[in-house]
Amino acid sequence: MNADAVGAPRPRIEGRLKVTGAAHYAADRPMPDLAHGWIVTATLSRGRILDIDDSAALGMPGVLGVLDHRNAPRLNPQAGNYFGPDGSLLLLQDDVIPYAGWPLALVVAETSEQARAAAAALRVTCDVEPHDLDLRPEHPAARPASTAFGPEADLGDLDAELAASTVVVEERYRTPEESHCALEPHAATVWWEADDVYAVDANQGAFSVAEVLAALWSLDRERVHVRSEHVGGGFGGKGACGPPVILGSMASLRFGRPVRIAMTRAQVFETTSSRPRTDQSVTIGADADGRLRAVHHWAAYALSPLSEYIEACTEQAKILYAAPAIRTQLTAVPLDILPPASMRGPGATPGSFALESAIDEVAERLDLDPLELRLRNQPAVTPVSGRPFSTRRLVSCMREGARRFGWAARDRRPRSRREGPLLIGSGMATTSFSAGVFPSKASITAEPDGTFTVSIGASDIGTGARTALTAVAADALGTGTERIRLRIGDSDLGMAWGAGGSRGTTSWSFAITEAAKKLRNDPARPTTATVDTTTMIDFRSDRERQTYSAVFAEVTVDPATGEVRVRRLLGMFAVGRVINPLLARSQVVGGMIMGLSMALHEESVRDPHTGRLANGDLAGYHIAAHADVPDIEADFVPDYEPQDPSGFNGLGEIGTAGTAAAIANAVWHATGTRQRILPIRLDRVLERTGAVAGELREASRSSAASSRSSAGGAPRS
């Protein structure tokens, strides 16, 4: 039987479970003898604990005890994340307070309400020390960022090419700290059985969380069992071993019962990682005909001294445009903050805002169409490394997107289009995001009844991974999707990459496809084939593997109020062979909405005196609501990734990266004023000059006259 599941727009397999409430998340699983934990967090950004008075809390109804640095179990100080030791994992180990929101204690009680009430009765005395939240590239503690993702670019003679340029644009761009805001708050239910620890946790990679938890407790990995069957969104914020599972494991060991910690929205804001602030400078030199001569992208980002992290803002400067001289510099600035984490389109999203805004500024200075400028500077090979591209359909994305958007009819002069008092503008941006696979292990069992059980430690965080992997397995085995039983979300299923970096589905699909090949050579039933792709992956490929997008935006701006509305978004994407067009479109549309939200709304604001979030809830931290979301069109150009046996690439990040830049460029086109700081708030757009007021009065009179003319000049009744 020939299967054709890949490429078909199939709805989510687990959709009915979710809409009927039958899907169990980390805080839903029934557990006998369950206790509940409540986290008490620091209200200052740096200091030391002098005393914790828990006498009142311990006397309250239902309270089982209080864990803090004086009585908590000891953890392995060498435990870490992808980059090495991570001090943010070492909760309740000493009296040091490294950032606002740091867990100081955990109150455990029979009910969540009792634990919360007792936590409010806890009295913590601290010594406040001066803190530093001042992100600036010239900060005395600033240092070169880790080059774990590859070296910085230093191609050609930058100074000479800039000196020879007809036009030089040199500008500074800034983006704020942002929260992931997943629908499901972080939660974990944890218990011990003898020397084994079990957890049902909201995370993006059960195996990686199990590895870290095993390291923290100095256990063999096989003694740690983490499950994450259903996860209500992550966007990178659930990629690490978080406070609920760490503190839950400590409390369960201490009190001998299963413990559940379900964080409130406010706790998620203050205690879980976010996208870091960036401060970026871009210098571009070009000839009169629009040929780029030099690109220099220097980006600084905030991080914590507790752990290493890379916000790779400068990567696209190495990929998108050809120029004789390209230099990138990435600077890390240690501050008294929570360690940041990847957020959808890490590095590329804030980085593309800077680079693509600067490209538009070059087009403005040259009086050249922004689309034409981009088309004139497309590279034949990777500009810095010289490697050929594996596949590069960016020009197709730009041309098809421009055709559908009606870009050819655009008057490139700013403030050239009005509707009554509103200014109308359109803009575009392109972007890329690295693609590839990471090692994973898959097992497929051919059952006696003709069905197949596919087991892989994948994570479905709401993306539709179950549905996509079922289709991949069906086609690889030459059977129908109804004969596939998929098991995911369990660390016991073996090593697997998490849902992140646009590499989850491609990594898991590769492992499943290879296991299916092995199984089809064995006619026995039942039989199982297992494949670990670690030795199959070429991490030193001679070809550059990327995904690409071109995003077009139309906005309206009310200069009297500063209100910006996105009227229309269109995105064209090159992401390899598309597994499920329905789910893929959902992914990129969701990404574009997040990009819109970044452009106009999202900004974590910290009190400079305490370092605490001043808007740590969804009332103060604004995200795009339904009324903010315009008509969105998203589609894919034909593409096939030759480095993947099935032609796949990832698409989780590419929708977000580039969207904010397209909107910012559209706001410039509408107003004639460049927005170089995100979000594009009302106060940054508001125009108060008399000249503008005169323009608006004239526009209003013209509009009224036009309306009377259209009505035939009939008198009012």
Stockholm file with secondary structure:
# STOCKHOLM 1.0

chainA/1-717         MNADAVGAPRPRIEGRLKVTGAAHYAADRPMPDLAHGWIVTATLSRGRILDIDDSAALGMPGVLGVLDHRNAPRLNPQAGNYFGPDGSLLLLQDDVIPYAGWPLALVVAETSEQARAAAAALRVTCDVEPHDLDLRPEHPAARPASTAFGPEADLGDLDAELAASTVVVEERYRTPEESHCALEPHAATVWWEADDVYAVDANQGAFSVAEVLAALWSLDRERVHVRSEHVGGGFGGKGACGPPVILGSMASLRFGRPVRIAMTRAQVFETTSSRPRTDQSVTIGADADGRLRAVHHWAAYALSPLSEYIEACTEQAKILYAAPAIRTQLTAVPLDILPPASMRGPGATPGSFALESAIDEVAERLDLDPLELRLRNQPAVTPVSGRPFSTRRLVSCMREGARRFGWAARDRRPRSRREGPLLIGSGMATTSFSAGVFPSKASITAEPDGTFTVSIGASDIGTGARTALTAVAADALGTGTERIRLRIGDSDLGMAWGAGGSRGTTSWSFAITEAAKKLRNDPARPTTATVDTTTMIDFRSDRERQTYSAVFAEVTVDPATGEVRVRRLLGMFAVGRVINPLLARSQVVGGMIMGLSMALHEESVRDPHTGRLANGDLAGYHIAAHADVPDIEADFVPDYEPQDPSGFNGLGEIGTAGTAAAIANAVWHATGTRQRILPIRLDRVLERTGAVAGELREASRSSAASSRSSAGGAPRS
#=GR chainA/1-717 SS CCCCCTTSCCCCTTHHHHHTTCSCCTTTCCCTTCEEEEEEECSSSSEEEEEEECHHHHTSTTEEEEEETTTSCCCCTTCEETTEECGGGCTTSSSEECSTTCEEEEEEESSHHHHHHHHHHCEEEEEECCCCCCCCTTCTTCEECCCTTCCCCEESCHHHHHHTCSEEEEEEEEECCBCCCCSSCCEEEEEEETTEEEEEECCSCHHHHHHHHHHHTTCCGGGEEEECSCCCCCTTTTSSCCHHHHHHHHHHHHHTSCEEEECCHHHHHHHSCCBCCEEEEEEEEECTTSCEEEEEEEEEEEECTTSCCCCCTTGGGGTSCCCSEEEEEEEEEECSSCCCCCCSSTTHHHHHHHHHHHHHHHHHHHTCCHHHHHHHTCCSSCTTTCCCBSCCCHHHHHHHHHHHHTGGGCCCSTTCCEETTEEEEEEEEEEEEECCCCCCEEEEEECTTSCEEEEECCCCSSSCHHHHHHHHHHHHHTSCGGGEEEECSBGGGCCCCCSCTTCHHHHHHHHHHHHHHHHHTCCCSSEEEEEEGGGGCCTTCSSBCEEEEEEEEEEEEETTTTEEEEEEEEEEEECBSCSCHHHHHHHHHHHHHHHHHHHHTCCCCBCTTTCCBSSCSTTTSCCCCGGGCCEEEEEECCCCCTTSTTCBCCCTTTTTTTHHHHHHHHHHHHHSCCCCBSSCCHHHHCCCCHHHHHHHHHHHHHHHHHHHHHTTTCCCC
#=GC SS_cons         CCCCCTTSCCCCTTHHHHHTTCSCCTTTCCCTTCEEEEEEECSSSSEEEEEEECHHHHTSTTEEEEEETTTSCCCCTTCEETTEECGGGCTTSSSEECSTTCEEEEEEESSHHHHHHHHHHCEEEEEECCCCCCCCTTCTTCEECCCTTCCCCEESCHHHHHHTCSEEEEEEEEECCBCCCCSSCCEEEEEEETTEEEEEECCSCHHHHHHHHHHHTTCCGGGEEEECSCCCCCTTTTSSCCHHHHHHHHHHHHHTSCEEEECCHHHHHHHSCCBCCEEEEEEEEECTTSCEEEEEEEEEEEECTTSCCCCCTTGGGGTSCCCSEEEEEEEEEECSSCCCCCCSSTTHHHHHHHHHHHHHHHHHHHTCCHHHHHHHTCCSSCTTTCCCBSCCCHHHHHHHHHHHHTGGGCCCSTTCCEETTEEEEEEEEEEEEECCCCCCEEEEEECTTSCEEEEECCCCSSSCHHHHHHHHHHHHHTSCGGGEEEECSBGGGCCCCCSCTTCHHHHHHHHHHHHHHHHHTCCCSSEEEEEEGGGGCCTTCSSBCEEEEEEEEEEEEETTTTEEEEEEEEEEEECBSCSCHHHHHHHHHHHHHHHHHHHHTCCCCBCTTTCCBSSCSTTTSCCCCGGGCCEEEEEECCCCCTTSTTCBCCCTTTTTTTHHHHHHHHHHHHHSCCCCBSSCCHHHHCCCCHHHHHHHHHHHHHHHHHHHHHTTTCCCC
//
